[in-house]
């Protein structure tokens, strides 16, 4: 053997000296190959897999590592086929299992081919059908020949293909597995299957009162698992106001609760004018409960001089004038002075962009009295379907030929109500947009980041086609800006599109912005972040991409983390040039409106702030349209 090695080395050296460029490779026949055969087995059965050697160039000692999935496969036995001597296999049947042959004193190599050992495995009944590898490897210097040299080896793994057994299942009773599912197992083959709870219509176990919430208990008709939901307090039903005493009136609820408030007196009417010999009378009436009170006027001659004093000061409102009411102490005569005209409404405008679910409009809200009205209605946008799913609203076409099923759950609306103690009530409404009953879904609310702490999680009830249900939950006082990431996810079929939105709570919001922002869509800025826009007021903020469990690398709000669109020349000096063509015209306004409506368009986000208010919203669209219409406004 040594002479053969010396000859081979000499020939190789001669070829190198001659400058031979032809690559030299060792043929497959010169590589000792250890391999495992592929076998098939039913779940729950036992299988034997041989470990073999072929193309054996010769060895005396070997250490082989056998790795396998111990959660599925259990090594229960080994049979050495005595192809070579010196077996010293470990008795610890764990992965990786070590096969070992030691023949240090042998002066010639074993060159036989065939089966070295047979390994017996039992296959778990709880495993999923599929392919499971039996991997073979060896450490450095793990296979040696009689000269003590390491043998050139290759290794081929084996595959155990486990299939479900042919079984007439004898199912156990359903048992609760989680809040949303139960499970049962076959007493014959051990197969386990899961299904969603089948809750009944529920029974009221605590009746709500006027001030306390009630409780409904639902029982799964299959496994007996229970869940409870709260019933909102009914609230008081007060009757009419009536006199309580000379100072206050009251009203009562059927539960016994009583409210008291002070009388609200009108300006009064002189029912008897005083004379020189008789007293007069002024009668005041409470504008709430109708109670009256009288004030006696002292006798006064007909030609007396009025002695006016301030009786009431009324502030002007948006719709009513203000004034100061004076009354004569002698005869009760009245006069009004310091009359101020009604102030009129002072409106703040909010532009709501159209979506594929609703048209747009401009809402005008009086900052003084809260009066509102809407104007400038616009048609809703067409859905933008990709593979049967709208990229804006996540709604489905119901076309099964496109891979989308005829049921699809999504968020319909999100609302927040704030209480005096700083706490808040969240109302999340979800809808089945499809044509079939959706039996299983879940609502998950995370805080601070898309993969942040789960603060609420609910199992959603069966939902009929084209119907809406809601979940309500309360949050403690929020003292700083907080983002909640809301997912409504269908659990029964991975092909059904999911729906996502963000709620951004701004505790110290200004008059012209929302107290909370509702985010359904965003615009990509780079591979890590996007700009999200409030669906109500158009306010914007930067946030990281949101990847859900079944969306892979696709952000659920901006539908992309691809390389950003090529930027338009940032050195263009033309203000309002959204499309970067060097001119400001209707094409720029159209591109900007499409952008804020959720269209996938190419533009430079550095140009979005047309009105220079440090926000990206529909006010920029309005400013650009005003500029194009000839208004005396500035654009940036």
C-alpha positions in Angstrom: 0.0 0.0 0.0 2.8 2.4 0.8 4.5 1.8 -2.6 1.2 2.4 -4.4 0.8 5.7 -2.5 4.4 6.7 -3.3 3.8 6.0 -7.1 0.7 8.0 -7.1 2.4 10.9 -5.4 5.3 10.7 -7.9 3.0 10.7 -11.0 1.1 13.7 -9.5 4.3 15.6 -9.0 5.5 14.9 -12.6 2.1 16.2 -14.0 2.4 19.4 -12.0 5.9 20.0 -13.2 4.8 19.6 -16.8 2.2 22.3 -16.2 -0.8 20.0 -16.8 -4.0 22.2 -16.5 -6.4 19.2 -16.6 -8.0 19.0 -13.1 -7.4 15.7 -11.3 -10.3 14.2 -9.4 -10.7 11.0 -7.4 -13.2 8.7 -8.9 -16.3 7.7 -6.9 -15.0 4.2 -6.8 -12.1 5.3 -4.5 -14.4 6.9 -1.9 -15.7 4.6 0.8 -19.4 5.3 1.2 -21.4 4.7 4.4 -25.2 4.9 3.8 -28.6 4.2 5.2 -31.4 2.7 3.2 -34.8 4.4 2.7 -37.8 2.7 4.3 -41.5 3.2 4.7 -43.5 2.7 7.9 -46.9 3.3 9.4 -47.2 5.7 12.4 -47.1 3.6 15.6 -45.2 0.8 14.0 -41.6 -0.5 14.4 -39.1 -0.3 11.5 -35.6 -1.7 10.8 -33.1 0.4 8.8 -29.8 -1.0 7.7 -26.5 0.9 7.9 -24.3 -0.2 5.0 -20.9 0.3 3.3 -20.0 0.2 -0.4 -17.0 1.1 -2.6 -14.9 0.1 0.4 -11.3 1.1 -0.1 -10.3 -0.5 3.2 -10.5 0.4 6.9 -9.9 -1.3 10.2 -11.5 1.2 12.7 -14.6 3.4 12.3 -16.8 5.7 14.4 -20.1 6.7 12.9 -22.7 9.2 14.3 -26.3 8.4 13.7 -28.7 11.4 14.2 -32.5 11.3 14.1 -35.6 13.2 15.3 -36.0 11.7 18.8 -39.5 13.3 19.1 -40.7 11.0 16.3 -38.2 8.1 16.3 -37.1 6.0 19.3 -34.1 3.7 18.9 -35.1 0.4 20.5 -32.5 -2.1 19.3 -29.3 -2.7 17.3 -28.0 -5.9 15.6 -24.4 -6.0 14.4 -24.1 -8.1 11.2 -20.5 -9.0 12.0 -19.3 -7.8 8.6 -16.1 -6.6 10.5 -14.8 -7.4 13.9 -14.3 -5.1 16.9 -17.8 -3.8 17.5 -17.9 -1.5 20.5 -21.3 0.3 20.0 -22.6 2.5 22.8 -25.5 1.2 24.9 -27.0 4.6 25.4 -29.9 4.7 22.8 -30.0 8.5 22.3 -29.5 10.8 19.3 -26.8 11.0 18.1 -26.1 7.3 18.5 -22.5 6.2 18.1 -21.5 3.1 16.2 -17.8 2.0 16.7 -15.4 -0.7 15.5 -11.9 -0.8 16.9 -9.2 -3.1 15.4 -5.9 -1.2 16.2 -3.8 -4.3 16.0 -5.0 -5.6 12.6 -2.4 -5.5 9.9 -4.7 -5.6 6.9 -7.8 -3.7 5.9 -11.4 -4.8 5.7 -12.5 -4.3 2.1 -15.9 -6.1 2.2 -19.2 -4.3 1.3 -22.6 -4.9 2.7 -24.7 -4.3 5.9 -22.8 -3.3 9.0 -25.7 -3.0 11.5 -29.5 -3.0 11.5 -31.1 -0.3 13.7 -34.7 -0.8 15.0 -36.9 2.3 15.6 -40.4 2.7 16.9 -42.4 5.5 15.3 -44.6 7.7 17.4 -48.3 7.5 16.9 -48.5 11.3 17.6 -46.2 12.3 14.8 -47.3 13.9 11.6 -47.1 11.8 8.4 -43.9 12.8 6.5 -40.2 12.2 5.8 -37.7 11.9 8.7 -34.0 11.7 8.1 -31.5 9.3 9.6 -28.2 11.2 9.2 -24.8 9.5 9.1 -21.5 11.4 9.9 -18.1 10.8 11.3 -15.7 12.9 13.3 -12.2 13.9 12.1 -10.0 10.8 11.9 -13.1 8.7 12.5 -12.4 6.1 9.8 -8.8 4.8 9.7 -6.9 2.2 7.7 -4.3 -0.2 9.0 -1.5 2.4 8.4 -3.3 4.8 10.7 -4.3 7.1 7.8 -7.7 8.7 7.6 -9.9 7.1 5.0 -11.6 9.3 2.3 -15.3 8.8 3.0 -18.7 10.0 1.9 -22.0 9.7 3.7 -25.6 9.2 2.4 -28.5 9.8 4.8 -31.5 7.5 4.9 -35.2 8.6 4.8 -37.9 7.0 6.9 -41.2 7.9 5.3 -44.0 7.7 7.9 -47.6 7.4 6.7 -50.9 7.4 8.5 -52.1 3.9 9.5 -55.2 2.4 8.0 -57.4 2.6 11.0 -61.1 2.6 11.8 -60.6 5.2 14.4 -62.1 4.6 17.9 -62.2 8.2 19.0 -62.1 9.3 22.6 -64.4 12.1 23.9 -63.4 15.6 23.0 -61.3 17.4 25.7 -60.5 21.0 26.0 -57.1 21.9 24.5 -57.1 25.7 24.6 -59.4 28.6 24.8 -60.4 28.2 21.1 -59.9 24.4 20.4 -60.5 20.9 21.8 -58.9 17.6 20.9 -59.6 13.9 20.8 -57.4 10.8 20.2 -57.9 7.4 18.6 -57.6 4.6 21.1 -56.3 2.3 18.4 -53.6 4.2 16.6 -53.1 7.2 18.8 -53.9 9.8 16.1 -54.9 13.2 17.6 -57.1 15.7 15.9 -58.2 19.2 16.9 -61.3 21.2 16.2 -62.8 24.6 17.3 -65.1 24.7 20.2 -68.8 24.4 19.4 -70.3 26.9 21.9 -74.0 27.0 22.6 -76.1 30.2 22.5 -75.1 31.0 26.0 -77.0 31.6 29.3 -77.1 34.7 31.4 -75.5 33.8 34.7 -75.4 37.4 36.0 -78.1 39.8 35.0 -76.8 43.3 34.3 -78.1 46.2 36.4 -78.3 49.9 35.7 -74.8 50.3 37.1 -73.2 46.8 37.0 -72.2 44.6 34.1 -73.8 41.2 33.6 -72.2 37.9 32.5 -73.1 35.3 29.8 -71.6 31.8 30.0 -71.2 29.7 26.9 -70.6 25.9 27.0 -69.0 23.9 24.2 -71.5 21.2 23.3 -68.7 18.8 22.5 -66.2 19.0 25.3 -67.9 21.1 28.0 -65.4 23.9 27.9 -66.8 27.2 29.1 -66.2 30.9 28.3 -67.8 34.0 29.6 -68.5 37.4 28.1 -69.7 40.6 29.8 -73.0 42.3 29.2 -72.9 46.1 29.3 -74.6 47.8 32.2 -78.0 48.9 31.2 -77.6 52.5 32.4 -80.3 54.5 34.2 -83.6 55.3 32.7 -84.6 58.6 34.4 -88.0 60.0 34.4 -89.0 63.7 34.0 -87.6 66.4 36.2 -89.9 67.5 39.1 -89.6 70.0 41.9 -87.6 68.8 44.9 -87.5 72.1 46.9 -87.1 75.8 46.3 -83.6 75.4 45.2 -83.4 72.1 43.2 -85.4 69.7 41.1 -84.9 65.9 40.8 -85.5 62.9 38.6 -85.7 59.2 39.6 -84.8 55.9 37.9 -86.9 52.8 38.5 -83.9 51.3 40.3 -84.2 54.0 43.0 -81.3 56.2 41.8 -82.1 59.9 42.1 -80.4 62.9 40.5 -80.6 66.5 41.8 -79.8 69.8 40.0 -80.4 73.4 40.7 -83.4 75.2 39.1 -82.7 77.1 35.9 -84.8 80.2 36.1 -85.9 82.3 33.1 -85.8 86.1 33.0 -89.1 86.4 34.9 -92.4 88.0 34.0 -94.0 90.9 35.8 -97.5 89.6 36.6 -98.5 92.6 38.7 -97.2 96.1 38.3 -96.8 97.9 41.7 -98.7 101.1 42.4 -98.4 103.8 44.9 -100.6 101.8 47.3 -100.1 98.2 46.3 -97.2 95.8 45.9 -96.3 94.2 42.6 -95.1 90.7 41.7 -92.5 89.1 39.4 -92.9 85.4 38.6 -89.9 83.2 37.5 -90.3 79.8 35.9 -87.7 76.9 35.9 -87.1 76.1 32.3 -86.4 72.4 33.2 -89.1 71.3 35.6 -91.7 74.2 35.4 -91.5 75.2 39.1 -92.2 78.8 39.8 -91.2 81.4 42.3 -92.4 84.9 43.0 -90.6 88.1 43.9 -92.7 90.9 45.6 -92.1 94.4 44.4 -92.6 97.3 46.9 -95.3 99.9 46.2 -94.1 102.6 43.8 -95.8 105.6 42.3 -96.5 105.5 38.6 -94.1 108.3 37.9 -91.2 106.9 40.0 -87.7 106.8 38.5 -86.5 103.3 37.6 -83.7 102.0 39.7 -82.2 99.3 37.4 -79.8 96.6 38.6 -78.2 93.8 36.7 -80.4 90.7 36.8 -78.6 88.3 34.4 -75.7 88.3 32.0 -76.1 86.0 28.9 -73.0 85.1 26.8 -73.3 85.1 23.1 -73.2 81.7 21.4 -72.8 80.5 17.8 -76.5 80.9 17.2 -77.9 83.2 19.9 -77.1 86.8 20.9 -75.7 87.8 24.2 -76.9 90.6 26.5 -77.1 92.0 30.0 -80.6 92.0 31.5 -81.4 94.9 33.9 -84.5 95.0 36.2 -86.0 97.9 38.1 -86.1 97.2 41.8 -89.2 99.3 42.2 -91.6 98.1 39.5 -89.9 95.1 37.9 -89.5 96.7 34.5 -86.7 95.1 32.4 -84.3 96.3 29.7 -81.5 94.7 27.7 -78.2 96.3 27.1 -74.7 95.3 25.9 -76.3 93.2 23.2 -73.8 91.1 21.2 -74.6 89.4 17.9 -74.4 85.6 17.7 -70.7 84.7 17.0 -71.5 82.2 14.3 -69.8 78.9 13.9 -66.0 78.6 13.6 -65.4 75.4 11.6 -62.3 73.2 11.4 -62.2 71.2 8.2 -61.2 67.5 8.0 -60.8 65.8 4.6 -61.6 62.1 4.6 -60.1 60.4 1.6 -62.2 57.8 -0.3 -61.4 54.1 0.1 -62.6 51.0 -1.7 -65.2 50.6 1.1 -66.6 54.1 1.5 -66.7 57.4 -0.4 -64.8 60.5 0.8 -66.0 63.8 2.1 -65.0 67.0 3.9 -66.3 67.2 7.5 -66.7 70.6 9.1 -66.7 70.7 12.9 -67.4 73.9 14.9 -64.6 74.3 17.5 -66.9 76.2 19.8 -70.1 74.2 20.0 -69.3 71.0 18.1 -71.9 71.4 15.4 -70.9 69.3 12.3 -71.8 68.9 8.7 -70.3 67.3 5.6 -69.7 68.5 2.1 -67.7 67.7 -1.1 -68.7 64.0 -1.3 -66.5 61.8 -3.5 -67.1 58.4 -5.0 -65.5 55.4 -3.3 -62.5 53.8 -5.1 -62.6 50.5 -7.0 -61.1 47.5 -5.3 -57.6 46.6 -6.4 -57.7 42.8 -6.5 -54.5 40.8 -6.7 -55.1 37.0 -6.7 -58.6 37.5 -5.6 -57.8 39.8 -2.6 -58.1 43.6 -2.5 -54.7 45.0 -1.5 -56.4 48.0 0.2 -59.2 46.5 2.4 -58.1 42.8 2.3 -61.6 41.8 1.1 -62.1 38.7 -1.1 -63.8 38.3 -4.4 -65.1 35.0 -3.3 -63.7 33.4 -6.5 -62.5 30.0 -5.5 -60.7 29.6 -8.8 -58.2 32.3 -7.8 -57.2 30.3 -4.7 -59.4 32.5 -2.3 -62.3 30.9 -0.5 -65.8 32.2 -0.4 -65.4 33.4 3.2 -63.1 36.1 4.5 -62.9 37.9 7.8 -61.7 41.5 8.2 -61.8 44.5 10.4 -64.8 46.7 9.7 -64.1 49.6 12.1 -62.2 50.4 15.3 -63.3 53.0 17.8 -62.1 54.2 21.2 -64.1 56.0 23.9 -62.3 57.9 26.7 -63.5 58.2 30.3 -62.9 60.9 32.9 -60.5 58.7 34.8 -58.3 58.4 31.8 -59.3 54.8 31.0 -60.7 53.9 27.6 -63.1 51.5 25.9 -62.0 49.9 22.7 -64.6 48.6 20.3 -63.3 46.4 17.4 -65.9 45.4 14.8 -65.2 42.6 12.5 -67.1 41.3 9.4 -67.4 38.2 7.3 -67.1 39.6 3.8 -67.6 36.2 2.1 -70.5 33.9 1.2 -70.1 31.1 3.8 -70.3 30.9 7.6 -66.9 31.4 9.2 -66.6 29.1 12.1 -63.3 29.9 13.7 -61.2 33.0 14.0 -59.3 35.0 16.6 -58.7 38.6 17.5 -55.2 39.5 18.8 -54.1 42.9 20.2 -50.4 43.6 20.7 -48.8 46.7 22.2 -45.9 48.9 21.2 -44.7 46.7 18.2 -46.1 44.2 15.7 -44.5 41.3 17.8 -44.9 43.0 21.1 -46.7 41.9 24.2 -50.2 40.5 23.6 -52.6 42.5 25.8 -55.8 41.0 24.6 -56.7 37.8 22.7 -60.2 36.5 21.9 -61.7 33.5 20.2 -64.4 34.8 17.8 -67.8 33.1 17.5 -69.3 31.7 14.4 -70.0 34.5 11.9 -72.6 34.3 9.2 -71.9 35.7 5.7 -71.9 39.5 5.4 -72.5 40.1 9.1 -70.7 42.2 11.7 -69.9 41.4 15.3 -67.8 43.4 17.8 -65.4 42.9 20.7 -65.2 45.4 23.6 -62.4 45.7 26.1 -61.1 48.4 28.4 -57.6 49.8 28.9 -56.2 51.6 31.9 -55.2 55.2 31.6 -52.8 55.9 28.8 -50.4 58.7 29.6 -48.2 58.7 26.5 -48.5 57.9 22.8 -49.2 54.2 22.4 -49.6 52.0 19.4 -51.8 48.9 19.4 -51.4 46.4 16.6 -54.7 44.6 15.9 -55.0 41.3 14.0 -58.2 39.5 13.0 -57.0 36.1 11.9 -58.9 33.1 10.4 -57.6 29.9 12.1 -59.4 27.3 9.9 -57.7 27.8 6.6 -54.3 29.3 5.9 -55.4 30.6 2.4 -57.9 33.0 3.8 -56.7 36.6 3.8 -56.1 38.2 7.2 -56.9 41.7 8.3 -54.8 44.2 10.3 -54.9 47.7 11.6 -53.2 50.0 14.1 -54.7 52.2 16.7 -52.5 55.1 17.7 -53.6 56.7 21.0 -52.6 60.4 21.4 -53.5 61.5 24.9 -52.8 65.2 24.2 -54.3 65.6 20.8 -55.1 69.0 19.3 -58.4 70.2 18.0 -57.4 69.5 14.4 -56.4 65.9 14.9 -58.0 62.7 16.1 -58.0 61.7 19.7 -56.9 58.4 18.3 -55.7 57.5 14.9 -56.9 54.4 12.9 -54.3 53.0 10.5 -55.2 50.5 7.8 -52.6 51.4 5.2 -49.0 52.7 4.9 -46.5 53.7 2.4 -43.1 52.1 2.2 -40.1 54.4 2.9 -37.3 51.8 3.0 -36.7 48.1 3.7 -37.4 48.5 7.5 -40.0 51.3 7.8 -43.1 52.8 6.3 -45.2 56.0 6.8 -48.6 55.1 8.2 -51.6 57.4 7.6 -54.7 57.9 9.8 -57.8 56.8 8.0 -59.8 59.6 9.6 -57.6 62.8 9.7 -54.7 61.8 7.4 -52.0 62.3 10.2 -48.9 60.4 9.5 -46.1 58.7 11.5 -43.1 56.5 10.8 -43.2 52.9 12.0 -41.5 49.6 11.3 -42.8 47.0 8.8 -45.4 44.6 10.3 -44.9 41.0 9.2 -47.6 38.5 10.3 -47.0 34.8 10.8 -48.4 33.8 7.4 -47.2 36.8 5.3 -43.5 36.0 5.2 -41.6 39.1 4.0 -44.7 41.0 3.1 -45.7 43.9 5.3 -49.4 43.8 6.0 -49.9 47.5 5.9 -47.7 48.7 3.0 -47.6 45.3 1.2 -43.9 45.5 0.6 -40.4 45.5 2.0 -38.8 45.3 -1.5 -36.1 47.7 -2.4 -37.7 51.2 -2.4 -38.7 52.7 -5.7 -35.9 54.7 -7.4 -36.0 58.3 -6.0 -36.9 61.1 -8.3 -34.2 63.7 -8.7 -34.2 65.5 -5.3 -32.5 68.6 -6.7 -35.6 69.5 -8.8 -36.3 73.2 -7.8 -40.0 73.1 -8.6 -42.2 73.2 -5.5 -45.3 70.9 -5.8 -43.6 68.8 -8.5 -44.8 65.5 -7.2 -43.9 63.4 -10.2 -40.6 65.1 -10.8 -41.2 66.1 -14.4 -40.2 69.7 -13.9 -43.7 71.1 -14.0 -46.6 71.6 -11.5 -50.0 70.6 -13.0 -53.0 68.4 -12.7 -50.8 65.3 -13.1 -49.1 66.1 -9.8 -52.4 66.5 -8.0 -53.7 63.2 -9.4 -50.6 61.4 -8.3 -50.8 62.8 -4.8 -54.5 61.9 -4.5 -53.8 58.3 -5.6 -51.0 58.1 -3.1 -53.2 59.2 -0.2 -56.0 56.9 -1.4 -53.8 53.9 -1.1 -52.7 53.3 -4.7 -49.3 51.8 -5.3 -47.6 54.7 -7.1 -44.0 55.8 -7.6 -43.1 59.2 -6.1 -40.5 60.8 -3.9 -41.8 60.9 -0.3 -39.7 64.0 0.4 -42.1 65.9 -1.8 -45.3 65.0 0.1 -45.4 67.9 2.6 -46.9 70.5 0.1 -48.2 72.8 2.8 -45.0 72.5 5.0 -46.9 71.5 8.2 -44.6 68.6 8.9 -47.4 66.1 8.2 -48.3 64.0 5.2 -52.1 64.0 4.8 -55.0 65.2 2.6 -54.4 68.8 3.5 -51.4 68.6 1.2 -53.8 67.6 -1.6 -56.1 70.5 -0.8 -53.2 73.0 -0.8 -52.0 71.7 -4.2 -55.5 71.9 -5.7 -55.9 75.4 -4.4 -52.6 76.5 -5.9 -53.6 75.0 -9.3 -57.0 76.8 -9.1 -55.2 80.2 -8.7 -55.6 80.7 -5.0 -53.0 83.0 -3.3 -51.3 80.1 -1.3 -47.8 78.9 -1.0 -46.6 75.4 -1.8 -43.3 73.7 -0.9 
